[in-house]
Amino acid sequence: MTELFIIIKKELTELLRDKKTIINSIVLPTLLIPVLMFGGIKVSQMIQKSNEEKKVKIGLVNAPDDFKSLVLSDTLNQVTNYDESIDFKTLIDDGTIQSALVFSSDWGVRMDSLESSEVQVYRNGTKDNVNGRVSAMLKEYSAKLKEVRISQLNIPVEKMTPFRETFVEVGEQKELIGKRVGGFIPYIFILTMWGGCLLAAIDLVTGEKERKTIETTLSLPISKFKVLMGKAIVASLLGFIPALLNLMGLILGLQFIDGIPEVITSALGEMLNFQSITMILLLLIPFSLFLAGLIIALVAGATSFKEAQSKASPIIILIIIPLVMALMPGIEFTWATVFIPVLNIGLGVKEIMAGTINMGMYAAMLLSLITFAIAAIYFSYKKFSDENAILK
Amino acid sequence: MIQINNLTKSFTSKTGKGFKKETITVNAVNKVSFECKPGRIFSLLGPNGAGKTTTLRMIAGIINPTSGSAIVDGVDISQGNDEVKKRIGFLTGSTGLYERLNPDETLDFFGKLYKLPEKELKERKEYLFEKLGINEFRKKRMGQMSTGMKQKVSIARTLIHDPEVLIFDEPTSGLDVITADSIIDLIRESKADNKTVIFSSHIMSEVDLLCDDLAIISKGSIIYNDSFENFKKEMKADNLTQEFINRVKEA
């Protein structure tokens, strides 16, 4: 055991003296979520503000006066009146106007006789801000006209409103947000965990070959298994630490970044309690060992950093696909999915965050991850003991 | 003492395209036998690819032999190569140093794994640092050192546990004459301390200076094995280098 600790200490010292490792495994994971949160909020606030302040250039044909005054009540609207319908497509394309509303020529007559009429809306479907604002104006105008007609017909408002919807939320806010947001959290920390494990495993195995120290290490009076275990534990630590820092970054981000809706802050704050964090971290320990073992096995025969990266990188697909599946509706945390690595973490974390995890299934998932970790370590030991591969 | 008997190492590789695969087995070392005695320096010479490194790696317990036996300081390598490794100091061109550690940390790491008591480790480290002139750069990281500095640290880490058996494969390669001389001195000192030393070099003047017994390996087999005195007596060429070349060509 002492020998294993000596190996771990040496490998950790070496890795943590590498700037690349410090940046990828410590600095980036800690800052990633707060920067994403802060940046996301700031960018969306800026976009919203700039959209609200943007002028909308509208062309009108046959517009009734009450509609014109409704449009002009918003000082940001710039109106051009046309006598007849012309080539609005060209005008929209060249930016003269952004949308055109063509009211039917018999609009006044049809309205007076309480008939239905038509408004042609010329628009570019990709301009969400313009289209949203024009649609809102039309909706408001339509509501006004309806109100006038109802009063003209002397119909009580209640008779025109057959029912009203009221929602009684039976799910807890925590459950709702947990299932929606909880799916994205494993996405972030599993990917940073992968990155950390990959860099560390390549440095510890292929890096040793490149630096010509693998033979020195193998000449030490300790078994290859202990050498391999030392490397696997350090690689998994360098995967686990970024994931832990990710979670800490998330908690700190929620505490100190302004502009996050109160409902999300309080629900996430409630979700990320000691119990849920412990349960998530417990899952990540065997999972990081599994990743480390798998990567070491894959890169054991590589002779250069580049070769090792090309051998291990395709595995990322086997991580992303289950993570995407975990976000899909209809895929639930069941006894069938509990044994599928990555997918089980994706789904399990959602349940943990929502507070609806079945403890029996959680234990089964943890056991399955430990089994996968043992299998990956055994596989990597076999590869690490292959003289042809390791001394290549 | 090292006793090698019929030591053989085969490597298997697969070649071919598509579904047609062929397995090729090559004997890198073929039934090699020799003996290295304590208090004597044994030189193992051979051209590149002759099987020298593979033989030394088997003796050092880094790779396992396919057949044959090797007894190092009374321990059979097949009985557990960790015990063998404790008795050996192994230095070859492929045993580099950990670039992000300094000499102090490197020797502590090796000393602890060789299970040296703390006091003994400290004393031994100070002795080697003094002897090899490492003190002035003992806190400098390996990656920032010159080849000569690194080689001195390599020698120190090879000797830290005061092993009974020493294997030096081209220990003076790439070094200036002053550093090389201090290393030659250390090898002589090991011999005087009754250690078993295997020394391999392409520099024939060093072989001439140090060697007591000699084996020449070519294409995986031993083609000469006797005392260096006898080798010199039997020499037909004018110098050692030419004699070595002739022997390898004849084989």
HADDOCK unambig.tbl for C-alpha pairs under 7 A between the chains (distance, minus, plus):
assign (segid A and resid 3 and name CA) (segid B and resid 113 and name CA) 6.26 0.50 0.50
assign (segid A and resid 14 and name CA) (segid B and resid 100 and name CA) 5.32 0.50 0.50
assign (segid A and resid 14 and name CA) (segid B and resid 101 and name CA) 6.65 0.50 0.50
assign (segid A and resid 17 and name CA) (segid B and resid 100 and name CA) 6.54 0.50 0.50
assign (segid A and resid 211 and name CA) (segid B and resid 96 and name CA) 6.81 0.50 0.50
assign (segid A and resid 212 and name CA) (segid B and resid 94 and name CA) 5.57 0.50 0.50
assign (segid A and resid 212 and name CA) (segid B and resid 95 and name CA) 6.19 0.50 0.50
assign (segid A and resid 212 and name CA) (segid B and resid 96 and name CA) 4.98 0.50 0.50
assign (segid A and resid 213 and name CA) (segid B and resid 95 and name CA) 5.52 0.50 0.50
assign (segid A and resid 213 and name CA) (segid B and resid 96 and name CA) 4.53 0.50 0.50
assign (segid A and resid 213 and name CA) (segid B and resid 97 and name CA) 5.81 0.50 0.50
assign (segid A and resid 213 and name CA) (segid B and resid 98 and name CA) 6.54 0.50 0.50
assign (segid A and resid 215 and name CA) (segid B and resid 94 and name CA) 6.36 0.50 0.50
assign (segid A and resid 215 and name CA) (segid B and resid 95 and name CA) 5.35 0.50 0.50
assign (segid A and resid 216 and name CA) (segid B and resid 95 and name CA) 4.57 0.50 0.50
assign (segid A and resid 216 and name CA) (segid B and resid 96 and name CA) 6.35 0.50 0.50
assign (segid A and resid 218 and name CA) (segid B and resid 62 and name CA) 5.87 0.50 0.50
assign (segid A and resid 219 and name CA) (segid B and resid 60 and name CA) 6.80 0.50 0.50
assign (segid A and resid 219 and name CA) (segid B and resid 62 and name CA) 5.84 0.50 0.50
assign (segid A and resid 219 and name CA) (segid B and resid 85 and name CA) 6.45 0.50 0.50
assign (segid A and resid 220 and name CA) (segid B and resid 85 and name CA) 6.49 0.50 0.50
assign (segid A and resid 221 and name CA) (segid B and resid 82 and name CA) 4.56 0.50 0.50
assign (segid A and resid 221 and name CA) (segid B and resid 83 and name CA) 6.88 0.50 0.50
assign (segid A and resid 221 and name CA) (segid B and resid 85 and name CA) 5.00 0.50 0.50
assign (segid A and resid 221 and name CA) (segid B and resid 86 and name CA) 5.49 0.50 0.50
assign (segid A and resid 221 and name CA) (segid B and resid 113 and name CA) 6.88 0.50 0.50
assign (segid A and resid 221 and name CA) (segid B and resid 114 and name CA) 6.68 0.50 0.50
assign (segid A and resid 222 and name CA) (segid B and resid 82 and name CA) 5.75 0.50 0.50
assign (segid A and resid 223 and name CA) (segid B and resid 82 and name CA) 6.73 0.50 0.50
assign (segid A and resid 387 and name CA) (segid B and resid 63 and name CA) 6.63 0.50 0.50
